[in-house]
Amino acid sequence: MASSLTLVALLLVSYAAAAVATKYTVGDTSGWAMGADYTTWASDKKIQVGDSLVFNYAGGAHSVDEVSAADYASCSASNALASDSSGTTTVTLKTAGKHYFICGVSGHCSNGMKFVVDVAAATPAPSTTPTTPTTPTTPSTTPASPGSSSGVTPQTPATVLAPPVKQSAGAAGLRAGGWAILGLAGLAVMQLGLF
């Protein structure tokens, strides 16, 4: 049972983490193109590990190349870490730190088709671990040994006594219980037809 709860909690956390991940379309409606200002576009974004960058562009006319900082500075795609020219490139950011992207087509990077993003570590999702109710503790009923200083006085269970029987003012001072017996005897006599 406990392992089932743990599994459910892990699944909820993974779904929550996936739901928190954001897809950013690089350049928004401008897409991945020459003349776009990607520094301004990225300035208000809080991009973190698990998020994705979507590059939209004319397939074959451009490329998306992830490169080192040095290759970014020199606009060189010759040692690209990853490259795609399909027209829609989605990059899931798996590590924190700076990631560098350029267009590998000659002259495009130097004309502004370059983009650097500083990826933050993922923010932990809120805890969804189920809590287990605690069982209230019962005080010990074991009496402390003489001379112990536990400060706990053992309780003796109370004995419930019947209320005292009232004296009847009836004939010969019989108690109410006596009248009841006489009543039962009278019933028996009537049943037997003796009366």
Number of C-alpha atoms within 10 A of each C-alpha: 6 7 8 9 12 13 12 15 16 14 13 15 18 13 12 16 16 13 10 15 16 16 15 17 16 21 20 14 8 14 17 28 23 17 11 18 15 20 13 10 13 17 9 8 12 12 22 21 18 22 21 20 17 19 21 23 19 14 13 11 12 23 27 29 25 25 24 18 14 10 17 23 14 11 22 20 24 10 12 18 12 12 18 17 18 16 16 17 20 16 17 15 17 14 14 16 13 12 17 20 26 28 30 24 18 12 12 18 22 16 13 16 24 26 22 17 20 15 20 17 14 17 11 10 14 9 10 13 13 10 6 6 6 6 6 6 6 6 7 9 11 10 12 14 8 6 6 9 8 9 7 13 10 11 9 7 6 6 6 6 6 6 6 6 9 9 11 14 10 10 8 7 10 12 15 15 13 12 14 11 11 12 12 12 12 14 13 13 12 11 10 9 8 8 9
